[in-house]
Amino acid sequence: MPVYTYRCENCGVQFEKHQSFTDNPLKTCPECKKKALKKVITPTKVIFKGSGFYATDHKSPSGNTTSTKKTETKTETESKPASTEKSE
């Protein structure tokens, strides 16, 4: 169940309450008994677990940003046979 924070606009008391998503918001302050309660919007914590959330996930295994791949090059003489020209 989520925890909601309420603050009374009349007396200034602030408290937290465990409520279901389907429960109606509280209206009456438990201290001054006036209908002056408002929900306080608080930032939520986000926790990223598992792979796919970090900049280093799909890069090199060491996490470096530079590529350490070795490239192989073939010379044209290895890949193509020598051509023969006939002149008449």
N, CA and C atoms as a LAMMPS dump frame, in Angstrom:
ITEM: TIMESTEP
0
ITEM: NUMBER OF ATOMS
264
ITEM: BOX BOUNDS ff ff ff
-5.0000000000000000e+02 5.0000000000000000e+02
-5.0000000000000000e+02 5.0000000000000000e+02
-5.0000000000000000e+02 5.0000000000000000e+02
ITEM: ATOMS id mol type element x y z
1 1 1 N 0.835 -1.18 0
2 1 2 C 0 0 0
3 1 3 C 0.88 1.243 0
4 2 1 N 0.474 2.24 -0.742
5 2 2 C 1.269 3.474 -0.783
6 2 3 C 1.112 4.298 0.496
7 3 1 N 2.098 5.121 0.75
8 3 2 C 2.085 6.028 1.89
9 3 3 C 1.857 7.434 1.346
10 4 1 N 0.834 8.102 1.836
11 4 2 C 0.52 9.466 1.424
12 4 3 C 0.855 10.426 2.559
13 5 1 N 1.379 11.587 2.185
14 5 2 C 1.684 12.63 3.157
15 5 3 C 0.597 13.686 3.075
16 6 1 N 0.062 14.07 4.234
17 6 2 C -0.975 15.096 4.32
18 6 3 C -0.465 16.253 5.164
19 7 1 N -0.952 17.466 4.84
20 7 2 C -0.63 18.66 5.635
21 7 3 C -1.918 19.46 5.824
22 8 1 N -2.12 19.921 7.057
23 8 2 C -3.278 20.743 7.362
24 8 3 C -2.949 22.2 7.033
25 9 1 N -3.808 22.842 6.269
26 9 2 C -3.582 24.24 5.92
27 9 3 C -3.977 25.177 7.057
28 10 1 N -4.697 24.657 8.025
29 10 2 C -5.133 25.484 9.158
30 10 3 C -4.074 25.519 10.269
31 11 1 N -3.698 24.34 10.792
32 11 2 C -2.755 24.302 11.929
33 11 3 C -1.334 23.933 11.522
34 12 1 N -1.123 23.441 10.298
35 12 2 C 0.225 23.15 9.805
36 12 3 C 0.762 21.78 10.153
37 13 1 N -0.031 20.936 10.804
38 13 2 C 0.439 19.6 11.151
39 13 3 C 0.613 18.778 9.864
40 14 1 N 1.658 17.96 9.843
41 14 2 C 1.935 17.113 8.677
42 14 3 C 2.138 15.686 9.162
43 15 1 N 1.545 14.71 8.436
44 15 2 C 1.651 13.307 8.828
45 15 3 C 1.538 12.42 7.596
46 16 1 N 1.907 11.159 7.772
47 16 2 C 1.825 10.167 6.703
48 16 3 C 0.754 9.149 7.041
49 17 1 N 0.103 8.63 5.999
50 17 2 C -0.97 7.66 6.197
51 17 3 C -0.873 6.578 5.127
52 18 1 N -0.907 5.304 5.537
53 18 2 C -0.97 4.175 4.6
54 18 3 C -2.405 4.063 4.112
55 19 1 N -2.579 4.132 2.792
56 19 2 C -3.917 4.023 2.218
57 19 3 C -3.86 3.213 0.945
58 20 1 N -4.974 2.596 0.618
59 20 2 C -5.097 1.874 -0.64
60 20 3 C -5.315 2.887 -1.763
61 21 1 N -5.092 2.444 -2.991
62 21 2 C -5.332 3.32 -4.138
63 21 3 C -6.81 3.696 -4.25
64 22 1 N -7.673 2.835 -3.788
65 22 2 C -9.112 3.063 -3.931
66 22 3 C -9.704 3.866 -2.774
67 23 1 N -8.94 4.104 -1.694
68 23 2 C -9.438 4.888 -0.566
69 23 3 C -9.583 6.35 -0.961
70 24 1 N -10.6 7.002 -0.406
71 24 2 C -10.789 8.44 -0.621
72 24 3 C -9.746 9.21 0.179
73 25 1 N -9.286 10.351 -0.339
74 25 2 C -8.309 11.143 0.415
75 25 3 C -8.92 11.69 1.706
76 26 1 N -8.08 11.85 2.72
77 26 2 C -8.55 12.388 3.994
78 26 3 C -8.85 13.869 3.845
79 27 1 N -9.864 14.332 4.574
80 27 2 C -10.262 15.743 4.512
81 27 3 C -10.14 16.433 5.87
82 28 1 N -10.396 15.703 6.958
83 28 2 C -10.448 16.294 8.291
84 28 3 C -9.124 16.097 9.019
85 29 1 N -8.588 17.176 9.576
86 29 2 C -7.327 17.142 10.325
87 29 3 C -7.547 16.445 11.669
88 30 1 N -6.649 15.526 12.047
89 30 2 C -6.807 14.856 13.339
90 30 3 C -6.484 15.762 14.54
91 31 1 N -5.786 16.875 14.332
92 31 2 C -5.412 17.785 15.425
93 31 3 C -6.484 18.848 15.679
94 32 1 N -6.804 19.629 14.635
95 32 2 C -7.724 20.754 14.827
96 32 3 C -9.159 20.431 14.397
97 33 1 N -9.378 19.271 13.809
98 33 2 C -10.698 18.78 13.394
99 33 3 C -11.367 19.647 12.322
100 34 1 N -10.587 20.413 11.565
101 34 2 C -11.135 21.214 10.467
102 34 3 C -10.882 20.492 9.152
103 35 1 N -11.697 20.8 8.167
104 35 2 C -11.55 20.184 6.844
105 35 3 C -10.557 21.007 6.019
106 36 1 N -9.289 20.882 6.365
107 36 2 C -8.258 21.677 5.7
108 36 3 C -7.059 20.819 5.295
109 37 1 N -7.235 19.506 5.163
110 37 2 C -6.123 18.629 4.778
111 37 3 C -5.911 18.651 3.271
112 38 1 N -4.663 18.65 2.882
113 38 2 C -4.265 18.551 1.468
114 38 3 C -3.157 17.518 1.355
115 39 1 N -3.173 16.768 0.253
116 39 2 C -2.073 15.832 -0.001
117 39 3 C -0.832 16.613 -0.396
118 40 1 N 0.294 16.19 0.145
119 40 2 C 1.573 16.797 -0.197
120 40 3 C 2.196 15.949 -1.295
121 41 1 N 2.538 16.575 -2.399
122 41 2 C 3.175 15.867 -3.505
123 41 3 C 4.675 15.793 -3.217
124 42 1 N 5.174 14.58 -3.085
125 42 2 C 6.595 14.38 -2.8
126 42 3 C 7.238 13.627 -3.954
127 43 1 N 8.509 13.912 -4.248
128 43 2 C 9.185 13.166 -5.301
129 43 3 C 9.375 11.711 -4.885
130 44 1 N 9.264 10.829 -5.848
131 44 2 C 9.421 9.412 -5.559
132 44 3 C 10.849 8.968 -5.851
133 45 1 N 11.259 7.92 -5.195
134 45 2 C 12.579 7.351 -5.43
135 45 3 C 12.477 6.353 -6.568
136 46 1 N 13.418 6.403 -7.469
137 46 2 C 13.464 5.457 -8.574
138 46 3 C 14.725 4.629 -8.423
139 47 1 N 14.555 3.321 -8.396
140 47 2 C 15.696 2.419 -8.261
141 47 3 C 15.756 1.561 -9.516
142 48 1 N 16.843 1.655 -10.245
143 48 2 C 17.034 0.867 -11.456
144 48 3 C 17.829 -0.379 -11.099
145 49 1 N 17.229 -1.526 -11.321
146 49 2 C 17.923 -2.785 -11.058
147 49 3 C 17.966 -3.593 -12.343
148 50 1 N 19 -4.37 -12.507
149 50 2 C 19.124 -5.213 -13.685
150 50 3 C 19.896 -4.532 -14.782
151 51 1 N 19.995 -5.206 -15.889
152 51 2 C 20.76 -4.652 -17.008
153 51 3 C 19.868 -3.772 -17.865
154 52 1 N 20.49 -2.941 -18.653
155 52 2 C 19.762 -2.103 -19.585
156 52 3 C 19.527 -0.688 -19.115
157 53 1 N 20.025 -0.314 -17.936
158 53 2 C 19.76 1.01 -17.412
159 53 3 C 20.985 1.914 -17.368
160 54 1 N 22.149 1.385 -17.681
161 54 2 C 23.357 2.164 -17.514
162 54 3 C 24.02 2.42 -18.856
163 55 1 N 24.808 3.47 -18.934
164 55 2 C 25.478 3.844 -20.175
165 55 3 C 26.5 2.806 -20.601
166 56 1 N 26.988 2.012 -19.686
167 56 2 C 28.029 1.04 -20.01
168 56 3 C 27.47 -0.33 -20.376
169 57 1 N 26.169 -0.501 -20.395
170 57 2 C 25.593 -1.825 -20.612
171 57 3 C 25.886 -2.427 -21.98
172 58 1 N 25.767 -1.676 -23.037
173 58 2 C 25.936 -2.247 -24.37
174 58 3 C 27.224 -1.774 -25.032
175 59 1 N 28.212 -1.535 -24.224
176 59 2 C 29.51 -1.12 -24.747
177 59 3 C 30.526 -2.206 -24.455
178 60 1 N 31.787 -1.862 -24.457
179 60 2 C 32.831 -2.854 -24.234
180 60 3 C 32.698 -3.469 -22.841
181 61 1 N 33.155 -4.703 -22.661
182 61 2 C 32.986 -5.383 -21.376
183 61 3 C 33.635 -4.659 -20.197
184 62 1 N 34.699 -3.926 -20.433
185 62 2 C 35.369 -3.244 -19.333
186 62 3 C 34.686 -1.939 -18.966
187 63 1 N 33.735 -1.497 -19.78
188 63 2 C 33.039 -0.254 -19.503
189 63 3 C 33.703 0.96 -20.111
190 64 1 N 34.806 0.749 -20.809
191 64 2 C 35.482 1.874 -21.45
192 64 3 C 34.658 2.349 -22.631
193 65 1 N 34.778 3.617 -22.947
194 65 2 C 34.034 4.152 -24.072
195 65 3 C 34.794 4.007 -25.384
196 66 1 N 36.081 3.689 -25.326
197 66 2 C 36.845 3.527 -26.549
198 66 3 C 36.74 2.092 -27.029
199 67 1 N 36.741 1.934 -28.32
200 67 2 C 36.619 0.604 -28.912
201 67 3 C 37.998 -0.038 -28.995
202 68 1 N 38.095 -1.3 -28.609
203 68 2 C 39.378 -1.997 -28.65
204 68 3 C 39.363 -3.109 -29.686
205 69 1 N 38.452 -3.012 -30.658
206 69 2 C 38.373 -4.044 -31.687
207 69 3 C 39.566 -3.943 -32.617
208 70 1 N 40.075 -5.09 -32.991
209 70 2 C 41.144 -5.129 -33.978
210 70 3 C 40.498 -5.366 -35.326
211 71 1 N 40.907 -4.599 -36.318
212 71 2 C 40.349 -4.769 -37.655
213 71 3 C 41.353 -5.49 -38.529
214 72 1 N 40.81 -6.36 -39.294
215 72 2 C 41.649 -7.099 -40.225
216 72 3 C 41.44 -6.53 -41.619
217 73 1 N 42.519 -6.352 -42.33
218 73 2 C 42.422 -5.858 -43.695
219 73 3 C 43.063 -6.859 -44.629
220 74 1 N 42.474 -6.996 -45.77
221 74 2 C 43.025 -7.878 -46.803
222 74 3 C 43.543 -7.008 -47.928
223 75 1 N 44.602 -7.44 -48.508
224 75 2 C 45.116 -6.716 -49.658
225 75 3 C 44.367 -7.167 -50.896
226 76 1 N 44.377 -6.336 -51.89
227 76 2 C 43.639 -6.65 -53.107
228 76 3 C 44.216 -7.869 -53.818
229 77 1 N 45.478 -8.135 -53.666
230 77 2 C 46.074 -9.28 -54.355
231 77 3 C 45.607 -10.584 -53.74
232 78 1 N 45.276 -10.584 -52.46
233 78 2 C 44.789 -11.799 -51.836
234 78 3 C 43.331 -12.074 -52.184
235 79 1 N 42.548 -11.02 -52.387
236 79 2 C 41.134 -11.23 -52.597
237 79 3 C 40.732 -11.321 -54.075
238 80 1 N 41.549 -10.782 -54.993
239 80 2 C 41.202 -10.822 -56.409
240 80 3 C 42.302 -11.521 -57.183
241 81 1 N 41.927 -12.382 -58.14
242 81 2 C 42.968 -12.991 -58.977
243 81 3 C 43.493 -11.944 -59.978
244 82 1 N 44.699 -12.169 -60.426
245 82 2 C 45.312 -11.24 -61.397
246 82 3 C 44.569 -11.341 -62.712
247 83 1 N 44.302 -10.228 -63.321
248 83 2 C 43.587 -10.229 -64.591
249 83 3 C 44.575 -10.213 -65.766
250 84 1 N 44.183 -10.834 -66.832
251 84 2 C 45.035 -10.872 -68.025
252 84 3 C 44.32 -10.167 -69.138
253 85 1 N 45.027 -9.297 -69.811
254 85 2 C 44.441 -8.574 -70.931
255 85 3 C 45.045 -9.109 -72.212
256 86 1 N 44.2 -9.281 -73.216
257 86 2 C 44.656 -9.703 -74.534
258 86 3 C 44.505 -8.543 -75.495
259 87 1 N 45.519 -8.267 -76.207
260 87 2 C 45.422 -7.23 -77.222
261 87 3 C 45.626 -7.848 -78.583
262 88 1 N 44.857 -7.473 -79.529
263 88 2 C 44.948 -8.066 -80.832
264 88 3 C 45.556 -7.161 -81.83
